[in-house]
Amino acid sequence: MKQIQFNQSIQSLVSLYPETKDILFDLGFKDIVKPGMIQTVGRFMTLSKGAELKGISLDLIKKTFNQHGYDIKEE
């Protein structure tokens, strides 16, 4: 399983695993597909901050990523 962390920046996550962009979009991170968003906001936005901002449950994020073969480590 691929390992990611809730405190990992969106930019580093998508750089490591480009397919996570589609997973995040499906979860409700709709702005992720806007040009330049990953390079700007994505540098400091983490999964946990983004979830809070978008009102998305961390449990849902964890479950969805698990279904796609990812293990989310919590710190």
ZALUMDO-377944 format. One record per atom (N, C-alpha, C): residue in three letters; x, z, y; atom name; residue number from 0. Coordinates in steps of 0.05 Angstrom, whole numbers. Each point is the difference from the previous one (the first is absolute). Example, Ala and Ser with C-alpha at 12.3 -4.5 7.8 and 13.67 -1.06 7.14 Angstrom:
# ZALUMDO-377944
+--------+--------+--------+--------+-------+-----+
| residu |     px |     pz |     py | atome | num |
+--------+--------+--------+--------+-------+-----+
|    ALA |    264 |    156 |   -114 |     N |   0 |
|    ALA |    -18 |      0 |     24 |    CA |   0 |
|    ALA |     18 |      0 |     24 |     C |   0 |
|    SER |     -7 |    -14 |     21 |     N |   1 |
|    SER |     16 |      1 |     24 |    CA |   1 |
|    SER |    -15 |     14 |     22 |     C |   1 |
+--------+--------+--------+--------+-------+-----+
***
This chain:
# ZALUMDO-377944
+--------+--------+--------+--------+-------+-----+
| residu |     px |     pz |     py | atome | num |
+--------+--------+--------+--------+-------+-----+
|    MET |     17 |      0 |    -24 |     N |   0 |
|    MET |    -17 |      0 |     24 |    CA |   0 |
|    MET |     18 |      0 |     25 |     C |   0 |
|    LYS |     -9 |    -14 |     20 |     N |   1 |
|    LYS |     14 |     -1 |     26 |    CA |   1 |
|    LYS |     -7 |     26 |     15 |     C |   1 |
|    GLN |     19 |     11 |     13 |     N |   2 |
|    GLN |     -4 |     25 |     14 |    CA |   2 |
|    GLN |     -1 |     -4 |     30 |     C |   2 |
|    ILE |    -20 |     11 |     13 |     N |   3 |
|    ILE |     -2 |      0 |     29 |    CA |   3 |
|    ILE |     -8 |     28 |      9 |     C |   3 |
|    GLN |      2 |      5 |     26 |     N |   4 |
|    GLN |     -6 |     26 |     11 |    CA |   4 |
|    GLN |    -20 |     -2 |     23 |     C |   4 |
|    PHE |    -16 |     22 |      3 |     N |   5 |
|    PHE |    -20 |      0 |     22 |    CA |   5 |
|    PHE |     14 |      0 |     27 |     C |   5 |
|    ASN |     25 |     11 |      2 |     N |   6 |
|    ASN |     13 |      1 |     26 |    CA |   6 |
|    ASN |     18 |    -24 |      5 |     C |   6 |
|    GLN |     -2 |    -20 |    -17 |     N |   7 |
|    GLN |     16 |    -25 |      3 |    CA |   7 |
|    GLN |    -13 |    -18 |     21 |     C |   7 |
|    SER |     16 |    -13 |     16 |     N |   8 |
|    SER |    -11 |    -17 |     21 |    CA |   8 |
|    SER |    -13 |    -25 |    -14 |     C |   8 |
|    ILE |    -21 |    -10 |     13 |     N |   9 |
|    ILE |    -13 |    -24 |    -10 |    CA |   9 |
|    ILE |     19 |    -23 |     -1 |     C |   9 |
|    GLN |     17 |     -2 |     21 |     N |  10 |
|    GLN |     20 |    -21 |      1 |    CA |  10 |
|    GLN |     19 |      0 |    -25 |     C |  10 |
|    SER |     10 |     24 |     -7 |     N |  11 |
|    SER |     18 |      1 |    -22 |    CA |  11 |
|    SER |    -14 |     -4 |    -27 |     C |  11 |
|    LEU |    -25 |      9 |     -1 |     N |  12 |
|    LEU |    -16 |     -4 |    -24 |    CA |  12 |
|    LEU |     -5 |    -30 |     -5 |     C |  12 |
|    VAL |     -8 |    -14 |     21 |     N |  13 |
|    VAL |     -6 |    -29 |     -3 |    CA |  13 |
|    VAL |     26 |    -16 |     -4 |     C |  13 |
|    SER |     22 |     10 |     11 |     N |  14 |
|    SER |     26 |    -14 |     -4 |    CA |  14 |
|    SER |      9 |      2 |    -29 |     C |  14 |
|    LEU |     -4 |     24 |    -11 |     N |  15 |
|    LEU |      8 |      4 |    -29 |    CA |  15 |
|    LEU |    -19 |    -14 |    -19 |     C |  15 |
|    TYR |    -26 |      2 |      6 |     N |  16 |
|    TYR |    -21 |    -10 |    -18 |    CA |  16 |
|    TYR |    -20 |    -17 |     17 |     C |  16 |
|    PRO |      6 |    -25 |      5 |     N |  17 |
|    PRO |    -18 |    -17 |     17 |    CA |  17 |
|    PRO |    -29 |      0 |     -9 |     C |  17 |
|    GLU |     -5 |      3 |    -26 |     N |  18 |
|    GLU |    -28 |      0 |     -9 |    CA |  18 |
|    GLU |    -16 |     23 |      9 |     C |  18 |
|    THR |     13 |     21 |     10 |     N |  19 |
|    THR |    -15 |     24 |     10 |    CA |  19 |
|    THR |    -15 |     -7 |     26 |     C |  19 |
|    LYS |      7 |    -21 |     14 |     N |  20 |
|    LYS |    -14 |     -8 |     24 |    CA |  20 |
|    LYS |    -29 |     -6 |     -7 |     C |  20 |
|    ASP |     -5 |    -14 |    -22 |     N |  21 |
|    ASP |    -27 |     -7 |     -9 |    CA |  21 |
|    ASP |    -15 |     25 |     -9 |     C |  21 |
|    ILE |     14 |     18 |    -13 |     N |  22 |
|    ILE |    -13 |     25 |     -9 |    CA |  22 |
|    ILE |     -9 |     16 |     24 |     C |  22 |
|    LEU |     17 |      3 |     20 |     N |  23 |
|    LEU |     -6 |     15 |     24 |    CA |  23 |
|    LEU |    -23 |    -13 |     15 |     C |  23 |
|    PHE |      0 |    -26 |      1 |     N |  24 |
|    PHE |    -22 |    -15 |     14 |    CA |  24 |
|    PHE |    -27 |      7 |    -14 |     C |  24 |
|    ASP |      0 |     -2 |    -27 |     N |  25 |
|    ASP |    -24 |      6 |    -15 |    CA |  25 |
|    ASP |    -10 |     29 |      3 |     C |  25 |
|    LEU |     19 |     18 |      5 |     N |  26 |
|    LEU |     -7 |     28 |      4 |    CA |  26 |
|    LEU |    -12 |      5 |     27 |     C |  26 |
|    GLY |      3 |    -18 |     19 |     N |  27 |
|    GLY |    -11 |      4 |     27 |    CA |  27 |
|    GLY |     20 |     -2 |     22 |     C |  27 |
|    PHE |     25 |     -5 |     -6 |     N |  28 |
|    PHE |     21 |     -3 |     20 |    CA |  28 |
|    PHE |     -1 |    -29 |     10 |     C |  28 |
|    LYS |    -22 |     -7 |     13 |     N |  29 |
|    LYS |     -6 |    -28 |      7 |    CA |  29 |
|    LYS |     20 |    -11 |     21 |     C |  29 |
|    ASP |     11 |     17 |     17 |     N |  30 |
|    ASP |     19 |     -9 |     20 |    CA |  30 |
|    ASP |     27 |     -9 |    -11 |     C |  30 |
|    ILE |      5 |      5 |    -25 |     N |  31 |
|    ILE |     25 |     -6 |    -12 |    CA |  31 |
|    ILE |      6 |    -30 |      0 |     C |  31 |
|    VAL |    -21 |    -16 |      0 |     N |  32 |
|    VAL |      4 |    -29 |     -1 |    CA |  32 |
|    VAL |      4 |    -13 |     28 |     C |  32 |
|    LYS |     -3 |     16 |     21 |     N |  33 |
|    LYS |      4 |    -11 |     27 |    CA |  33 |
|    LYS |     30 |     -5 |      4 |     C |  33 |
|    PRO |      6 |    -23 |     12 |     N |  34 |
|    PRO |     29 |     -6 |      4 |    CA |  34 |
|    PRO |     15 |     22 |     15 |     C |  34 |
|    GLY |     22 |      7 |    -10 |     N |  35 |
|    GLY |     17 |     20 |     13 |    CA |  35 |
|    GLY |     -6 |     29 |     -5 |     C |  35 |
|    MET |    -23 |      6 |    -12 |     N |  36 |
|    MET |     -8 |     28 |     -4 |    CA |  36 |
|    MET |     20 |     15 |    -18 |     C |  36 |
|    ILE |      9 |    -12 |    -22 |     N |  37 |
|    ILE |     18 |     13 |    -18 |    CA |  37 |
|    ILE |     27 |      5 |     14 |     C |  37 |
|    GLN |      9 |    -19 |     16 |     N |  38 |
|    GLN |     26 |      3 |     13 |    CA |  38 |
|    GLN |     -1 |     20 |     24 |     C |  38 |
|    THR |    -23 |      5 |     11 |     N |  39 |
|    THR |     -2 |     19 |     22 |    CA |  39 |
|    THR |    -11 |     27 |     -9 |     C |  39 |
|    VAL |    -26 |      1 |     -3 |     N |  40 |
|    VAL |    -13 |     26 |     -7 |    CA |  40 |
|    VAL |      9 |      8 |    -28 |     C |  40 |
|    GLY |      4 |    -19 |    -18 |     N |  41 |
|    GLY |      8 |      6 |    -27 |    CA |  41 |
|    GLY |     26 |     15 |     -3 |     C |  41 |
|    ARG |     17 |     -1 |     21 |     N |  42 |
|    ARG |     26 |     14 |     -2 |    CA |  42 |
|    ARG |     -4 |     30 |      0 |     C |  42 |
|    PHE |    -20 |     10 |     14 |     N |  43 |
|    PHE |     -3 |     29 |      1 |    CA |  43 |
|    PHE |    -26 |     10 |    -14 |     C |  43 |
|    MET |    -18 |    -18 |     -6 |     N |  44 |
|    MET |    -25 |      8 |    -14 |    CA |  44 |
|    MET |      5 |      4 |    -29 |     C |  44 |
|    THR |     -8 |     22 |    -11 |     N |  45 |
|    THR |      3 |      6 |    -28 |    CA |  45 |
|    THR |    -27 |     -2 |    -14 |     C |  45 |
|    LEU |      0 |      0 |    -27 |     N |  46 |
|    LEU |    -25 |     -1 |    -15 |    CA |  46 |
|    LEU |    -18 |     24 |      8 |     C |  46 |
|    SER |     11 |     24 |      2 |     N |  47 |
|    SER |    -16 |     23 |      6 |    CA |  47 |
|    SER |    -11 |     -1 |     29 |     C |  47 |
|    LYS |     16 |     -8 |     19 |     N |  48 |
|    LYS |     -9 |     -3 |     28 |    CA |  48 |
|    LYS |    -21 |    -21 |      2 |     C |  48 |
|    GLY |      4 |    -23 |    -13 |     N |  49 |
|    GLY |    -19 |    -22 |      0 |    CA |  49 |
|    GLY |    -26 |      8 |    -12 |     C |  49 |
|    ALA |      1 |     14 |    -22 |     N |  50 |
|    ALA |    -24 |     10 |    -14 |    CA |  50 |
|    ALA |    -17 |     18 |     18 |     C |  50 |
|    GLU |     14 |     18 |     14 |     N |  51 |
|    GLU |    -14 |     18 |     18 |    CA |  51 |
|    GLU |    -12 |    -16 |     23 |     C |  51 |
|    LEU |     15 |    -18 |     11 |     N |  52 |
|    LEU |    -10 |    -17 |     23 |    CA |  52 |
|    LEU |    -24 |    -17 |     -8 |     C |  52 |
|    LYS |      0 |    -11 |    -24 |     N |  53 |
|    LYS |    -21 |    -18 |     -9 |    CA |  53 |
|    LYS |    -22 |     15 |    -15 |     C |  53 |
|    GLY |      3 |     26 |     -5 |     N |  54 |
|    GLY |    -20 |     16 |    -14 |    CA |  54 |
|    GLY |     -2 |     -7 |    -29 |     C |  54 |
|    ILE |     23 |     -6 |    -12 |     N |  55 |
|    ILE |      1 |     -7 |    -29 |    CA |  55 |
|    ILE |     11 |     23 |    -15 |     C |  55 |
|    SER |    -13 |      7 |    -22 |     N |  56 |
|    SER |      8 |     23 |    -16 |    CA |  56 |
|    SER |     28 |     -6 |    -14 |     C |  56 |
|    LEU |     17 |     20 |      1 |     N |  57 |
|    LEU |     26 |     -3 |    -13 |    CA |  57 |
|    LEU |     -4 |     -2 |    -30 |     C |  57 |
|    ASP |    -21 |     12 |    -11 |     N |  58 |
|    ASP |     -6 |     -2 |    -29 |    CA |  58 |
|    ASP |     -7 |    -29 |     -7 |     C |  58 |
|    LEU |    -15 |    -13 |     18 |     N |  59 |
|    LEU |     -7 |    -29 |     -5 |    CA |  59 |
|    LEU |     25 |    -17 |      1 |     C |  59 |
|    ILE |     17 |      5 |     19 |     N |  60 |
|    ILE |     25 |    -15 |      2 |    CA |  60 |
|    ILE |     17 |      4 |    -25 |     C |  60 |
|    LYS |      2 |     24 |     -9 |     N |  61 |
|    LYS |     16 |      6 |    -23 |    CA |  61 |
|    LYS |    -12 |    -13 |    -25 |     C |  61 |
|    LYS |    -26 |      2 |     -3 |     N |  62 |
|    LYS |    -14 |    -12 |    -23 |    CA |  62 |
|    LYS |      4 |    -31 |      0 |     C |  62 |
|    THR |     -4 |    -12 |     23 |     N |  63 |
|    THR |      3 |    -29 |      2 |    CA |  63 |
|    THR |     28 |    -10 |     -6 |     C |  63 |
|    PHE |     20 |     14 |     11 |     N |  64 |
|    PHE |     27 |     -8 |     -5 |    CA |  64 |
|    PHE |      7 |      5 |    -30 |     C |  64 |
|    ASN |    -10 |     21 |    -12 |     N |  65 |
|    ASN |      4 |      5 |    -28 |    CA |  65 |
|    ASN |    -11 |    -23 |    -17 |     C |  65 |
|    GLN |    -23 |    -10 |      8 |     N |  66 |
|    GLN |    -13 |    -22 |    -15 |    CA |  66 |
|    GLN |     17 |    -26 |      2 |     C |  66 |
|    HIS |     16 |     -2 |     21 |     N |  67 |
|    HIS |     18 |    -23 |      4 |    CA |  67 |
|    HIS |     28 |      5 |    -10 |     C |  67 |
|    GLY |      4 |     22 |    -15 |     N |  68 |
|    GLY |     27 |      5 |    -12 |    CA |  68 |
|    GLY |     19 |     15 |     17 |     C |  68 |
|    TYR |    -10 |     15 |     20 |     N |  69 |
|    TYR |     18 |     16 |     18 |    CA |  69 |
|    TYR |     -5 |     29 |     -5 |     C |  69 |
|    ASP |     21 |     16 |      3 |     N |  70 |
|    ASP |     -2 |     29 |     -1 |    CA |  70 |
|    ASP |      6 |     10 |     28 |     C |  70 |
|    ILE |    -18 |     16 |     12 |     N |  71 |
|    ILE |      5 |     10 |     27 |    CA |  71 |
|    ILE |     10 |     29 |     -3 |     C |  71 |
|    LYS |     23 |      4 |     11 |     N |  72 |
|    LYS |     12 |     27 |      1 |    CA |  72 |
|    LYS |     -9 |     14 |     26 |     C |  72 |
|    GLU |     -9 |     24 |     -3 |     N |  73 |
|    GLU |     -8 |     15 |     24 |    CA |  73 |
|    GLU |     23 |     20 |      6 |     C |  73 |
|    GLU |      6 |      3 |     26 |     N |  74 |
|    GLU |     21 |     19 |      8 |    CA |  74 |
|    GLU |    -11 |     21 |     18 |     C |  74 |
+--------+--------+--------+--------+-------+-----+
***
